[in-house]
Amino acid sequence: MKKNNDSTLTQISKHLNLSISTVSRAINGHSKKYRISEKTTKIIIEAAKKFKYEPNELARSLRLKKSNTIGVIVPGITNPFFAVIVRWIENAARLDDKIIFISDSNNDTEFEKIDIVNASIRIHQSDGTYSLIDLNPHFATDDGLINTSL
């Protein structure tokens, strides 16, 4: 079946004559919790594959108020030292189903201050909490956190 970018839970639920909640719960692995039979779950999963359904992560993050994102500000990504650290952060993030955003400040502390504020605002708007890592030692506090009172 041709991928339909409008393939939504609503379309799958209409196709199967099931509620949107039932389809969502099955797709998200909550069948046992909500006592959805294995047979129904299998039918829903097969329909989702047939429709080439992919969850809208932006919509999901807004609904759950959790973005699963980590912002990383690097003084210079071409520096092998920082490249290795970013790779470690990215590998750890993947293990926890998180996404990282990388910003290269090009060793400009003023640009980093702007990046910190902008990233904080963007991430905070989506989930109220955020993870922001600045690899520039000028902004670290004694506890290793970013000094946000710049």
Secondary structure, DSSP 8 states (H G I E B T S, - for coil): ----TT--HHHHHHHHT--HHHHHHHHTT-TTTTT--HHHHHHHHHHHHHTT----HHHHHHHHT---EEEEEES-TTSHHHHHHHHHHHHHHHHTT-EEEEEE-TT-HHHHHHHHHHHHHHHHHHHS--EEEE--GGGB-TTS-B----
